[in-house]
């Protein structure tokens, strides 16, 4: 395994070394992390018996240099863009339900296997000099699970219910320049995997970890640059603009899985019916710099499958004391950070109306949060975008939204 990892890093080094000739700062990084799987609620405390998780990472990093530095690179303090492969070893995690009669007959130990994740990351310095670099990172990618939920071989894995998940990570780092070309670092972070209810079950895996990294920097920049560059947004005309979004949110029903969970594994469904919700939102945003805009908006979701929700809940013996409604309405505070043609959009909101039955009431809060990425189309003056976001509450995904939006007056 160590030989394969060395060969991979060596190949990446030679593949991207020619980029140094074009004035870019390119580096190759390898890292290892020790982490724990978070028991985020009473159910996870019952299910998770061991929490040991390890991560191994190989990546290449790119930083603008010389003539390639544009205004966005300057106002973000020349951030580092990273792409690589993250391997999460969850094989030591053991799962078992003590309070389920059917679990006593299982002759194997359920688990999570290995999560293989191609990813990209945005790294941003907060403080640095010629020797040290302190900052934060945001990661996003796709996780391929080698051992998801299976009624025959992994029936107690309620955490990862599909072979494909979306990966999101947040962290902080500190690096020290041992030599001009060699860096050592320490990093700590939070990582989340979820399939967004595209299949069941979908509790999602959340981990905390800390680890060490080593980087070889090709053609490093010798100019000491500040992480914050002030004054570049002075000629930016602050303005209000509208942000309109429509989208689709495919999802399966937790109610269906809850019913299956009362049955013997051999009697359960192996896949669940997909339903489609439709979303729309409108926000008034205040652009106060080239980097940021903040505002307030109204979010609407139409779920035309409330009859299926009620029918599934009735099978579980749950009947809400109100009539279910397909109309969900919320108000949210929104924030967006821009870099070149892309942005990170996030919000935190409160439901003004949500009548989706006993299961939703038990598993969701009155508040919600979203986080996602957008790509603004240059051909349309960066007023129209495509994107996706995760709607969640208390770091538990409710559903994915795939969106298209338009920003008049922007």
C-alpha positions in Angstrom: 0.0 0.0 0.0 2.8 2.4 0.9 4.5 1.6 -2.4 1.4 2.3 -4.4 0.9 5.6 -2.5 4.5 6.6 -3.3 4.1 5.8 -7.0 0.8 7.8 -7.1 2.4 10.9 -5.6 5.5 10.5 -7.8 3.3 10.3 -10.9 1.3 13.4 -9.9 4.6 15.3 -9.4 5.8 14.6 -12.9 2.4 15.1 -14.5 2.0 18.7 -13.1 5.6 19.7 -13.0 5.4 21.4 -16.4 2.9 23.9 -15.0 5.7 25.5 -13.0 7.1 26.8 -16.3 3.9 28.8 -16.8 4.5 30.8 -13.6 2.2 28.8 -11.3 3.0 27.6 -7.9 2.2 23.9 -7.8 2.7 21.5 -4.9 2.1 17.8 -4.2 0.7 16.9 -0.7 0.3 13.6 1.2 -1.3 13.4 4.6 -2.7 11.0 7.2 -5.4 11.7 9.8 -6.8 10.1 12.9 -10.5 10.6 13.6 -13.6 9.6 15.4 -17.1 8.9 14.1 -19.5 11.3 15.9 -22.4 9.9 18.0 -24.6 12.8 17.3 -27.8 11.7 19.0 -29.3 9.0 21.2 -29.8 6.6 18.3 -26.2 6.8 17.2 -25.1 6.2 20.7 -27.0 2.9 20.6 -25.8 1.9 17.2 -22.1 2.9 17.1 -19.9 0.5 19.2 -16.5 1.7 18.0 -15.6 5.1 16.5 -12.0 4.8 15.2 -11.6 6.3 11.7 -8.5 7.0 9.7 -8.0 9.1 6.5 -5.2 9.1 3.9 -4.8 11.8 1.3 -2.8 12.5 -1.8 -3.4 15.8 -3.6 -2.0 18.5 -5.8 -2.3 22.2 -5.1 -2.4 25.2 -7.5 -1.8 28.8 -6.6 -1.9 31.8 -9.0 1.5 33.5 -9.5 2.8 36.4 -11.5 0.7 37.5 -14.4 -2.0 34.9 -13.7 -3.0 36.7 -10.4 -6.3 38.4 -11.0 -8.4 40.7 -8.7 -10.2 37.7 -7.0 -6.8 36.1 -6.2 -5.7 39.4 -4.7 -8.7 40.0 -2.5 -8.7 36.5 -1.2 -5.0 36.7 -0.5 -4.1 34.2 -3.3 -6.0 31.1 -2.1 -4.8 27.6 -2.9 -7.0 25.3 -5.1 -6.6 21.7 -4.3 -7.7 18.4 -6.0 -7.0 14.9 -4.9 -8.0 11.6 -3.5 -9.1 11.0 0.1 -9.4 7.4 1.4 -11.4 7.1 4.6 -10.8 3.8 6.5 -14.0 3.1 8.5 -13.3 -0.6 8.7 -12.8 -0.5 12.5 -16.2 1.0 13.1 -18.6 -1.7 14.5 -22.4 -1.2 14.4 -25.0 -3.1 16.3 -28.6 -2.4 17.6 -29.0 -3.8 21.1 -32.7 -3.1 21.3 -33.8 -4.9 18.1 -35.0 -8.5 18.3 -34.0 -9.3 14.7 -30.4 -8.1 15.3 -29.7 -11.0 17.7 -29.9 -13.4 14.8 -27.3 -11.6 12.6 -24.1 -13.7 12.4 -21.8 -10.9 11.2 -20.7 -7.5 12.3 -22.1 -4.6 10.4 -19.8 -1.7 9.4 -19.0 1.1 6.9 -16.0 -0.3 5.0 -13.9 2.2 3.1 -14.9 5.6 1.7 -13.0 6.5 -1.5 -13.4 10.2 -2.3 -12.1 12.3 -5.2 -12.4 15.9 -4.0 -11.5 19.5 -4.5 -10.7 22.1 -1.8 -10.4 25.8 -1.4 -7.6 26.9 1.1 -7.4 30.4 2.4 -4.7 31.9 4.6 -5.7 34.0 7.6 -2.1 34.8 8.7 1.2 34.0 7.2 4.8 35.0 6.7 7.8 33.4 5.0 7.9 30.5 7.5 4.3 29.9 8.7 0.9 29.7 7.1 -2.3 29.5 9.1 -5.7 29.2 7.5 -8.9 27.3 6.8 -10.2 25.0 4.1 -13.5 24.0 2.5 -13.7 20.6 0.8 -16.3 19.1 -1.5 -16.4 15.8 -3.4 -18.1 12.4 -4.1 -17.6 9.5 -1.7 -17.8 5.9 -2.9 -18.6 3.5 -0.1 -17.4 -0.1 -0.3 -19.8 -1.3 2.3 -23.2 0.5 2.3 -26.4 -0.8 3.8 -27.4 -4.2 2.5 -30.3 -6.4 3.7 -28.2 -9.5 3.4 -24.7 -8.6 4.5 -24.9 -5.2 6.3 -28.4 -4.8 7.7 -27.4 -2.8 10.8 -25.7 0.0 8.8 -28.2 2.8 9.1 -25.6 5.4 8.5 -24.7 5.0 4.8 -27.5 3.7 2.7 -26.0 4.1 -0.8 -22.7 3.4 -2.6 -22.5 7.1 -3.6 -22.5 10.0 -1.2 -21.7 13.7 -1.3 -18.7 14.8 0.8 -18.4 18.1 2.5 -15.5 19.1 4.8 -14.4 22.1 6.9 -11.1 22.5 8.6 -8.2 24.6 9.8 -4.5 24.1 9.1 -1.0 25.3 10.0 2.1 24.8 7.8 5.8 25.4 8.4 8.3 25.9 5.6 11.1 23.5 6.5 13.0 24.5 3.4 12.2 26.6 0.4 10.4 23.7 -1.3 9.3 21.4 1.6 6.5 22.0 4.0 5.2 20.2 7.1 1.7 20.8 8.4 -1.0 19.9 10.9 -4.7 20.0 10.1 -8.0 19.5 12.0 -11.4 19.2 10.5 -15.0 18.1 10.3 -16.1 15.7 7.4 -19.6 14.8 6.4 -20.9 12.1 4.0 -24.6 11.9 3.0 -26.7 10.7 0.1 -29.3 13.4 0.7 -32.1 10.8 0.9 -31.6 9.7 -2.7 -31.8 6.3 -1.0 -32.5 4.9 2.4 -31.2 4.7 5.1 -29.5 8.1 5.3 -28.4 9.1 8.8 -25.0 10.2 7.3 -21.5 9.9 8.6 -19.9 12.8 10.5 -16.3 12.7 11.8 -13.7 14.9 13.5 -10.1 14.3 12.8 -6.6 15.7 13.2 -3.5 14.8 11.2 -0.1 15.6 9.6 0.7 16.6 6.0 3.9 16.9 4.0 4.1 19.0 0.8 6.7 19.5 -1.9 6.4 23.0 -3.6 7.6 23.4 -7.1 8.8 26.9 -8.1 7.6 28.6 -4.9 6.8 32.3 -5.0 9.5 34.3 -3.1 7.2 37.4 -2.7 5.7 37.7 0.8 2.1 38.6 0.2 -0.5 39.6 2.9 -3.5 37.3 3.4 -5.8 40.3 3.3 -5.5 42.9 0.6 -7.4 46.0 1.4 -8.5 48.7 -1.0 -9.2 46.5 -4.0 -13.0 46.8 -3.4 -13.0 50.6 -2.9 -14.3 51.2 -6.5 -16.8 48.4 -6.2 -20.2 49.9 -6.4 -22.3 48.6 -3.5 -25.7 47.7 -4.6 -28.9 45.7 -4.0 -29.9 43.0 -6.3 -32.6 40.2 -6.5 -31.8 36.5 -6.5 -34.4 34.2 -7.9 -34.0 30.4 -7.8 -36.0 27.4 -8.9 -35.0 23.8 -8.4 -35.8 20.1 -8.0 -35.3 18.0 -4.9 -35.5 14.2 -5.5 -35.8 12.1 -2.4 -37.0 8.9 -0.9 -39.2 8.7 2.2 -37.9 8.1 5.7 -41.3 6.8 6.6 -40.8 3.8 4.2 -37.6 2.8 5.8 -38.9 3.2 9.3 -41.6 0.6 8.4 -39.0 -1.7 6.9 -36.9 -1.4 10.0 -39.5 -3.2 12.0 -39.2 -6.2 9.7 -36.7 -9.0 9.4 -33.9 -7.9 7.0 -34.9 -10.6 4.5 -38.4 -9.0 4.2 -37.2 -5.4 3.6 -37.0 -3.5 0.3 -33.7 -3.3 -1.3 -34.5 0.1 -2.9 -37.1 2.8 -2.3 -39.4 4.8 -4.5 -38.1 8.2 -5.6 -40.3 11.3 -5.2 -39.7 14.8 -6.5 -40.2 18.1 -4.7 -40.0 21.4 -6.4 -38.5 24.5 -4.9 -38.5 28.3 -5.5 -36.9 31.1 -3.6 -36.5 34.8 -3.9 -34.0 37.0 -2.0 -32.9 40.6 -1.7 -29.1 40.7 -1.5 -26.7 43.5 -0.6 -23.4 43.3 -2.4 -21.0 45.1 -0.2 -17.7 43.9 -1.8 -16.4 41.9 -4.7 -16.2 38.9 -2.3 -19.5 38.9 -0.4 -23.2 39.5 -0.5 -25.7 39.0 2.2 -29.5 39.3 2.4 -32.9 37.9 3.4 -35.1 35.6 1.4 -38.3 33.5 1.3 -38.0 29.8 0.4 -40.9 27.7 -0.9 -41.0 23.9 -1.5 -43.9 22.0 -3.1 -44.1 18.3 -2.1 -46.9 16.7 -4.0 -46.5 13.4 -2.4 -47.9 14.1 1.1 -50.6 11.4 0.5 -47.8 8.8 0.2 -46.2 10.2 3.4 -49.5 9.8 5.3 -50.1 6.3 3.9 -46.6 5.2 4.9 -46.9 6.7 8.4 -50.2 5.0 8.9 -48.5 1.6 8.3 -46.2 2.6 11.2 -49.2 3.4 13.4 -48.5 7.2 13.3 -51.2 9.6 12.5 -50.6 13.4 12.8 -53.3 15.5 14.5 -53.4 17.8 11.5 -53.8 17.5 7.8 -50.5 17.2 5.9 -49.8 20.0 3.4 -47.5 19.9 0.3 -46.6 23.6 0.8 -43.5 24.3 2.9 -42.6 28.0 3.5 -39.6 29.5 5.2 -37.7 32.7 5.7 -33.9 32.7 5.7 -30.8 34.8 6.2 -28.5 34.2 3.2 -24.8 34.8 2.5 -22.7 34.2 -0.6 -18.9 34.3 -1.1 -17.6 34.8 -4.7 -14.4 33.5 -6.3 -14.0 34.0 -10.1 -17.0 32.2 -11.7 -18.0 30.3 -8.6 -19.6 30.9 -5.3 -20.3 29.3 -2.0 -23.9 29.9 -0.9 -25.3 29.3 2.6 -28.3 30.2 4.6 -30.0 29.6 7.9 -33.8 29.7 7.9 -37.0 29.2 10.0 -40.1 27.4 8.8 -43.2 29.6 8.7 -45.2 26.5 7.6 -44.2 22.9 7.6 -46.9 20.2 8.0 -45.3 17.0 6.8 -46.4 14.5 9.5 -45.0 12.8 12.6 -41.8 11.6 11.1 -40.7 15.0 9.9 -41.7 16.5 13.2 -39.6 14.0 15.1 -36.5 14.2 12.8 -36.4 17.8 11.8 -36.2 21.1 13.7 -38.2 24.3 13.1 -35.0 25.7 11.6 -33.0 24.6 8.6 -29.7 25.4 7.0 -28.4 25.1 3.4 -24.9 25.1 1.9 -24.0 24.6 -1.7 -22.0 25.7 -4.7 -23.0 27.8 -7.7 -21.4 28.3 -11.1 -22.2 31.7 -12.8 -22.2 31.6 -16.6 -19.8 34.2 -18.0 -21.7 34.3 -21.3 -24.7 35.7 -19.4 -22.6 38.4 -17.6 -22.6 36.1 -14.5 -26.2 36.8 -13.8 -27.5 33.3 -14.3 -26.1 30.2 -12.5 -26.4 26.5 -12.0 -25.8 24.9 -8.7 -26.7 22.5 -5.9 -27.2 22.7 -2.2 -27.9 20.5 0.8 -31.0 21.3 2.9 -30.3 20.0 6.4 -31.0 20.6 10.1 -28.6 19.8 12.9 -26.1 18.4 10.3 -28.7 15.8 9.2 -29.5 16.1 5.4 -33.2 16.5 4.5 -32.6 16.5 0.7 -30.5 17.8 -2.2 -31.6 20.7 -4.3 -30.4 21.1 -7.9 -31.1 24.7 -8.9 -30.9 27.2 -11.6 -31.0 30.9 -10.7 -31.1 34.4 -12.1 -29.9 37.7 -10.5 -31.4 40.8 -12.1 -29.8 44.1 -11.2 -26.6 42.3 -10.2 
